[in-house]
């Protein structure tokens, strides 16, 4: 009987010892998990803080870039507006011209270029091409030019009329577009001031 009791006592001691070991293992596991959770939470918080810091720095840098670029954008917009106004003014001027005025203007430009070209001889055989005019207008423009002439209409993307006179040695071009470019180059400041005034120009253009 004592032997049975001793066996039962031994079994209980073994079970109790096992329960204690299991409790220690579970507590150790819980401590490990808690430690890992705390470490994970710290890493997560540090990552979030770093992301927020980088986001703030990015926003500040973007703000600085925008503020630095703003005067340039304002200047670009102002210049674009002025260019549009100039182009509109030129188109309005051209549309206001009669066909006779256009022919006379081309005549003057052609005469001026011929006069400044020492190599040009009136007796030379000439090839003449034109665009933006009808045949009668082109012939009227070159009627005072002597010698044999071959007149041909050509297609062009240019929106203003022109005439090109060629011999074996020279090529002379008279173009309304060149007149416009010359006016915009020489009288640009006056034209801009007349169109928009000093208040719009300020110190930027």
Long-range contacts (C-beta under 8 A, 24 or more apart in sequence): 71-204, 74-204, 75-204, 75-205, 78-200, 78-204, 78-205, 79-205, 82-192, 82-195, 82-196, 82-205, 85-192, 85-195, 85-196, 86-184, 86-188, 86-191, 86-192, 86-195, 89-191, 89-195, 90-180, 90-184, 94-160, 94-176, 94-180, 99-137, 102-137, 102-161, 102-176, 103-133, 103-137, 103-140, 103-141, 105-176, 105-179, 106-133, 106-141, 106-161, 106-162, 106-163, 106-174, 106-175, 106-176, 107-141, 107-144, 109-174, 109-175, 109-176, 109-178, 109-179, 110-141, 110-142, 110-145, 110-163, 110-165, 110-172, 110-174, 111-144, 113-172, 113-173, 113-174, 114-145, 114-165, 114-172, 117-170, 117-172, 119-169, 119-170, 120-167, 120-170, 120-172, 121-147, 121-167, 122-146, 122-147, 123-147, 124-167, 124-168, 124-169, 125-167, 125-168, 126-150, 126-165, 126-166, 126-167, 127-152, 127-165, 127-166, 127-167, 128-152, 128-163, 128-164, 128-165, 128-166, 129-153, 129-154, 129-163, 129-164, 129-166, 130-154, 130-161, 130-162, 130-163, 130-164, 131-155, 131-156, 131-158, 131-161, 131-162, 132-156, 132-158, 132-159, 132-160, 132-161, 132-162, 132-176, 133-161, 133-163, 138-163, 141-174
